[in-house]
Amino acid sequence: MSRFEPNLRIPGPTALPPSVREAGGRQMINHRGPEFAALIGRIQAGMKPYFGTAGDVAILTCAGTGGLEAAVVNTLSPGDRVLGISIGAFGDRFAQIAEAYGARVERMTAEWGWAAAPDEVRERLAAGGGDYRAVLLTHNETSTGVMNPLSQLAAAIRAAAPDALILVDTVSSLGAVPFEMDAWGCDVVVTGSQKAWMAAPGLAMVAASDRGWAAMEAATMPRFYLDLRRHRDLLGKGETPWTPAVAVAFQVDEGLRLMAEETPAGIFARHEICAAATQAGLEALGFRLFADPAHRSRTVTAAWIPEGLDWKAFNGELKRRDLILAGGQGKLAGKVFRVGHLGMVRLDEILAAIGTIEEVLAEQGRLPSAGVGVAAAERAAIGLEQGRQSAGAAAAGAGATAAGGAR
């Protein structure tokens, strides 16, 4: 990595592929004209498979937090009873948004580093009498490096409170891991352009179920700029109600083209391999990972800062070598650091990051043995890829046997 192209390993904004950067420099177009209508149509079509929905996807010019606010104000009314399930700083933020608009939010908080337990969620909803208007969920919590078992949580909610809306923050997960909005029964799902979509910050994409759209007709929380109904009404014309971030839309369009070339299966496999390599490499270097092993994120890894390690000085040396990591958030500030591995991330970038961390540890006399981190990361990646190939070969063999038996 040159000093002009740092190894940007934060949970977002993520690094941009060259063609995406070039797309953002295109000349402006008429956002009420046919060229923009075609653009927004391509984005819609490209995004739906990653959401796992056949419904509309509204494209808002705002950050991911604006999308979460839209999810709240479009479906809820002041005084509505809401269960906010939090596993970290962004789960807390989702609940705070609902509270700011007058919802009666009850908190269900998992210990940071752990996912929400579906059985506990089911019990909490059942014990509450079943009159919750909505449940707030975070799919991937970047503050802790934990990914919630969303399909299981959604099933638990549907079993205990079938009429509750399920509002989901997928800002740091959608596009990097499988998601099935319609099949799982989610009602509003929010993501942002600056994460797995490999574009600059500036757009939030929000999808709603039929239940979600119906709820918007009865909701009374104030909304104007974030009114999703206005967006839906203009989607058929290929427009947005307000002036969109056209340059970011160009970038998202190009990012989706690249993603289509790689295929969703390839993208999901790449993220899984990069996550495994990151986590194995850090552990081999003596770092203790923060998240429960059963629910570690595939897009960001959090690790404890070891006792005696001067993080400010250590991080300064990493930056001098063009490796950019993220510190802790909220109550984890100064206690953990985080490594992002989402977007256009490649395995060689992960190995380079682990190698840079090794160098600095060696200089400080804290390295277990030379090359141990990179070697562990490589082994994890190779082992995962070999396992995937074996599983694919077995599935192909089973399919061939079944086909032969059907003749």
C-alpha positions, 0 to 999 in steps of 0.5 A, a space after each residue: 500500500 502506498 501512502 496515498 492508498 492506505 489499507 482502510 480497514 474500518 467498518 465504513 466508509 469502505 474503500 472504493 473500487 477504481 471504477 466506482 470512484 470514476 463513476 462518482 466524477 461523472 457530469 450531473 444529469 437531470 434528476 427528473 429526466 429519463 437517464 436518472 429514471 433508468 439509473 434508479 431502475 437499475 439500482 432498484 433491480 440490483 438491490 432487491 436480490 440482496 434484500 431478499 424482497 420483491 417489494 420496492 426499495 426507497 432511495 433516500 439522500 441521507 446517512 444510514 441513521 436517516 434511514 433508521 429514522 425513516 423506518 421509525 417515523 413512517 410506521 409508528 405513532 407517539 405512545 406506541 409500545 416498542 421493544 428495542 433489542 440492543 446488542 451494542 451502540 447502534 442498537 441503542 441508537 435505534 431505540 433512542 430514535 424511537 424514543 425521540 419521537 415519543 414511542 414507549 420503548 422497552 429495552 432488552 439488552 444483551 451483554 455486549 459481545 453476545 447476540 440476542 437469544 431467540 428464546 429470550 426474545 420470545 419469552 419477553 414478548 409473550 410475557 409482555 402481553 403481545 401488544 407491542 407495535 414494533 420490535 427493533 433489531 440490529 442485524 450486524 453490530 459494528 461496535 462489538 463485531 457481533 452478528 445477530 441470528 436474524 432469521 431465528 429472531 424474526 421467527 421468535 418474534 412472529 411466534 410470540 407477537 405476530 402483529 408486531 412490525 419487525 424493523 431491521 438495521 442492516 446498514 453494515 451487513 446487507 450486500 455482504 451476507 445472505 438476507 431474506 427479508 420476505 421469507 423471514 417476515 421483516 417489515 422495514 429493512 435499512 442499509 447505507 451506500 458506504 458499507 458493502 455497496 462500495 460507494 461513498 456515504 450519502 444514500 440510505 436504501 429502505 425496503 418495506 413489506 406490505 405490512 410495513 407500507 400499510 402501517 405507514 397509512 396509520 402512523 402519526 409520527 411527524 415526517 416530511 423529508 423522510 416520508 417513504 410514501 412520497 418515495 414510493 409514489 414517485 418510483 414508478 416515474 423513476 424519480 425521488 421526491 427531493 434532489 438526490 445525491 446523484 454522484 453517489 447514485 452513479 457509484 452505487 450503480 457501478 458497485 452493483 454492476 461489479 457485484 453482479 459480475 462477482 455474483 452474490 455467492 462469490 461475494 458472500 464467500 469472499 466476506 466469509 473468508 476475509 472474516 475467518 482470516 482476520 479473526 485467526 490472524 489476530 488470535 495468533 498474534 495474541 489478541 483476544 476477540 471480543 465477540 462470542 465465537 458463535 456469532 462473530 460478524 463477517 464484516 467487522 472484528 473487534 478485539 480487546 486491547 491487551 493490558 500494557 499495550 499503549 493503543 494510541 502509540 501502537 495505532 500511530 505506528 500502524 497509521 504510519 505504515 498506512 494501516 487504518 483501523 477503528 477504535 472502540 465506540 461508546 463504553 468500549 472506547 479505549 478498550 477494543 479496536 476494530 478491523 473492518 472487512 467488508 465492501 471490496 475487501 480482498 484476502 491480500 489486503 487482510 494478510 497485509 493488515 495482519 502483517 503490518 500489525 505483526 511488524 509493530 508488535 515485533 518492534 515492541 517485543 510483543 510478537 509470539 513468533 515471526 510470521 505467526 499471524 499471517 500464517 494463521 490467517 492464510 491457513 484459515 482462508 485455505 481451510 475455509 475454501 477447501 471446505 467450500 469446494 468439498 461441500 460443492 463437490 459433494 452436492 454436485 455428486 449427490 445431484 448427479 446421483 439423483 439425476 441418474 436415478 431418475 432416468 
